[in-house]
Every structure is written in C-alpha cells, then in structure tokens.
Amino acid sequence: MTGTEGLASTVRAMRPFVPARDFGESQRFYAALGFQARPLGDGLAELRLGQGTFSFLLQDFYVKEFAENLMMHLLVEDIDRWWRHIESLALGERFGVIPPRPPKTEEWGMRVVYLWDPAGVLWHIAADA
C-alpha cells in the first residue's frame, strides 16, 4: 500500500472537540440527554452514548463565535422516540437554552430535531424521512 490506502482501517474514533461556556452545566445538560462523561483531565471529558463508539470531547473552552457556529449531527433510527425523550426533559427551563424544536422534514430528505446546548452549539438529531 502507498499513501493513505488502508489508513481508515486503523482509525479507532473520530471525535470533535465541543466547547463549553460552563463546563459543569454542559456536563449536566448532556447527562440529561443520556451521555455518560468520562473525565480525561482538567477541563476535558469524553461524552459517550451507550457502549458504542459514539462520543465527542467536551472541553472547558469557550469562544462565542465558534460555539454558536458549531453544529453536530446525530443520525438516529427513531426520531419520534428521541423527540419524546428530549421534550420530557424541559431543557429550555432547566438549562436556559433555546427550546428544542420538534421534528421537521427538511427538503434534503431527513426529519430533524434542532437542539441547542448551553454554549450555543446546535445539534441536528436526524432520521430518514
């Protein structure tokens, strides 16, 4: 093999760093959604969904312009089940975030729930329409 051939098979994870304006508050927000936090040091935690490979790194670092322009995409099988869970959490009231928006079928063919975290990061929780 030459160049990058075969490198993909050596990858164990690809995780974005997500900013937190208030590290503790963001950890509580994501715990409410169902993420488990594993501290990796001061100001850094891996947030994982279940036992799978779905995770990201939450960092105690905040730049407003970055946070409010970062989007995460979570592709799920049952958007209605996710929406019922999200709606039951009253995230707007509990965390002072923009209230999540219910599933909407977008022109690009997916049903999407829009969810903002305490730092302003926008999550697209989506499923095939």
C-alpha positions as CSV (number, residue, x, y, z in Angstrom):
1,M,0.0,0.0,0.0
2,T,1.1,3.5,-0.7
3,G,-0.1,6.9,0.6
4,T,-3.3,6.7,2.6
5,E,-4.5,3.3,1.4
6,G,-5.6,1.2,4.3
7,L,-5.3,4.0,6.9
8,A,-9.1,4.1,7.5
9,S,-8.9,0.6,8.9
10,T,-6.6,1.8,11.6
11,V,-8.9,4.5,12.9
12,R,-10.5,3.8,16.3
13,A,-12.5,7.0,16.6
14,M,-13.1,10.5,15.2
15,R,-14.3,12.9,17.9
16,P,-14.9,16.6,17.6
17,F,-14.0,18.9,20.5
18,V,-17.2,20.7,21.6
19,P,-16.8,23.9,23.6
20,A,-18.5,24.6,27.0
21,R,-19.2,28.1,28.4
22,D,-19.8,26.5,31.8
23,F,-18.1,23.0,31.9
24,G,-20.2,21.7,34.8
25,E,-23.5,22.9,33.3
26,S,-22.7,21.4,29.9
27,Q,-21.9,18.0,31.6
28,R,-25.3,18.1,33.4
29,F,-27.1,19.0,30.1
30,Y,-25.5,16.1,28.2
31,A,-26.1,13.7,31.1
32,A,-29.8,14.6,31.0
33,L,-29.8,13.7,27.3
34,G,-28.2,10.3,28.1
35,F,-24.5,10.8,27.6
36,Q,-22.0,9.4,30.1
37,A,-19.0,11.6,31.0
38,R,-15.5,10.2,31.4
39,P,-13.0,12.8,32.7
40,L,-9.8,12.9,30.7
41,G,-8.1,15.7,32.7
42,D,-8.8,19.2,33.9
43,G,-11.4,20.7,31.6
44,L,-11.8,17.8,29.2
45,A,-14.2,14.9,29.2
46,E,-15.3,12.2,26.8
47,L,-19.1,12.1,26.5
48,R,-20.3,8.8,25.2
49,L,-23.7,7.4,24.2
50,G,-24.2,3.9,25.5
51,Q,-21.4,1.3,25.0
52,G,-20.9,2.1,21.3
53,T,-18.3,4.3,19.6
54,F,-20.5,7.4,19.6
55,S,-18.7,10.1,21.5
56,F,-17.3,13.6,21.5
57,L,-14.9,15.5,23.7
58,L,-16.3,18.3,25.8
59,Q,-13.8,21.0,26.6
60,D,-13.7,23.7,29.2
61,F,-13.0,26.2,26.5
62,Y,-15.4,28.8,25.0
63,V,-15.3,31.3,22.1
64,K,-18.8,32.6,21.4
65,E,-18.4,32.9,17.7
66,F,-17.0,29.3,17.4
67,A,-19.6,27.7,19.7
68,E,-22.6,29.4,18.0
69,N,-21.4,28.3,14.6
70,L,-20.6,24.7,15.5
71,M,-23.2,22.1,14.5
72,M,-23.3,18.4,15.5
73,H,-25.2,15.8,13.5
74,L,-26.6,12.7,15.3
75,L,-28.3,10.2,12.9
76,V,-30.8,8.0,14.7
77,E,-33.3,5.3,13.7
78,D,-36.3,6.6,15.6
79,I,-36.6,10.4,15.7
80,D,-40.0,10.3,17.4
81,R,-38.6,8.3,20.3
82,W,-35.7,10.8,20.6
83,W,-38.2,13.7,20.4
84,R,-40.3,12.3,23.3
85,H,-37.2,11.9,25.4
86,I,-35.9,15.5,24.6
87,E,-39.3,17.0,25.1
88,S,-39.7,15.3,28.5
89,L,-36.5,17.0,29.8
90,A,-37.8,20.6,29.6
91,L,-34.3,21.6,28.6
92,G,-35.2,25.3,28.0
93,E,-36.5,25.7,31.5
94,R,-33.8,23.5,33.2
95,F,-30.8,24.9,31.4
96,G,-31.9,28.2,29.9
97,V,-31.2,27.1,26.4
98,I,-33.2,27.8,23.3
99,P,-36.2,25.4,23.4
100,P,-35.6,22.4,21.2
101,R,-37.6,22.3,18.0
102,P,-39.8,19.3,17.2
103,P,-39.1,17.0,14.2
104,K,-39.4,18.8,10.9
105,T,-39.0,17.2,7.5
106,E,-36.3,19.1,5.6
107,E,-36.1,19.5,1.9
108,W,-32.9,17.4,1.9
109,G,-34.9,14.3,2.9
110,M,-34.5,13.9,6.7
111,R,-36.6,14.6,9.7
112,V,-34.6,16.8,12.1
113,V,-34.9,17.8,15.7
114,Y,-33.0,21.0,16.4
115,L,-31.4,21.2,19.9
116,W,-29.0,23.9,21.3
117,D,-26.7,23.2,24.2
118,P,-25.8,25.7,26.9
119,A,-22.8,27.1,24.9
120,G,-25.0,27.6,21.8
121,V,-23.8,24.5,19.8
122,L,-26.6,23.4,17.5
123,W,-27.4,19.7,17.3
124,H,-29.2,18.2,14.4
125,I,-30.8,14.9,15.6
126,A,-32.0,13.4,12.4
127,A,-33.6,10.3,10.8
128,D,-34.6,9.3,7.3
129,A,-38.0,10.7,6.4
